[in-house]
């Protein structure tokens, strides 16, 4: 049992969430707790609010939910959609948005692409022309299940040209790629702590626009726990209606300050992600493997790779885990035929090269 525990602790994580946490984050989270009604918490909430507004380039409200990102997915539907919305689906998490909307009694127009292909602006424009009564559009920016990133800026322009609210699932993109919330007209943009910011799970973060709040103010039957207007009232005094995950908030403040003050700002951080991703993608292609999504739309934070001939995605995952590397299983409809390599959170370049060397050995062993 002790040996198994040691092996588990030594695994090098290339997961898609939860990811390996930055040592500075873990150190900060180890502080003794304080009351969420104390001045210490007010200062924390205030700091985080301004740091995230700067990071996301927004003047909107910043909300902190004690949940995963799916909490904001449901909140966007309950607060801002009275009857009907359009949801872009490229994979499993777009499908989840559809499930959440329908579970809350909303009518959904589904714009679904062929698996591995992005949503294109001209197609979205056509759907909106044919469905002028939708109130909002939901887009999964980075579809984690298949390692695909959508052209969000162009899609947002289409949505805004039709005068619709825009919800963006940025769970595996926020922190790893630039998102200009106000410039692009995003009304609800959310993520989870356990992805690009390299923090343990338990905290969801979102920016919410004035237009979304206006819609929420007049919405009936939206529940209490994720009520945007309730959160806005507490935000006015830098507080929350329920007990927040203070350790995760401390960790997020720490990493945002490190990015800004020590690592050269957010664009340097995005460059780090691009470089990690480039090394991984070029490495797997050198081995002879191929990526699942359409070329040119590969995710900058997670690579979805077609399993080699003679092996399933699960077999690759298990073989790599036995060598001390935790990758990620394939997901959804491509679960058996793909595996994924995340480059989010705390990862060193030497570990990437070591992981790729072992992956090449695993693939050649089944050659």
JOWOSUL-V173403 format. One record per helix or strand. SS is the DSSP state (H for helix, E for strand). FROM is the first residue (numbers start at 1). LEN is the number of residues. If there is no record, write none. Layout:
BEGIN
ss->SS from->FROM len->LEN
ss->SS from->FROM len->LEN
END
This chain:
BEGIN
ss->H from->2 len->8
ss->E from->12 len->2
ss->H from->23 len->7
ss->H from->39 len->18
ss->E from->61 len->5
ss->H from->69 len->12
ss->E from->84 len->6
ss->H from->92 len->12
ss->E from->107 len->6
ss->H from->121 len->10
ss->E from->136 len->5
ss->E from->142 len->2
ss->E from->148 len->2
ss->H from->152 len->10
ss->E from->165 len->5
ss->E from->174 len->1
ss->E from->177 len->1
ss->H from->181 len->4
ss->E from->188 len->5
ss->E from->204 len->5
ss->H from->210 len->8
ss->H from->228 len->8
ss->H from->246 len->16
ss->H from->266 len->22
ss->E from->291 len->1
ss->E from->298 len->1
ss->E from->302 len->5
ss->H from->313 len->10
ss->E from->325 len->2
ss->E from->328 len->2
ss->H from->332 len->3
ss->E from->338 len->5
ss->H from->349 len->17
END
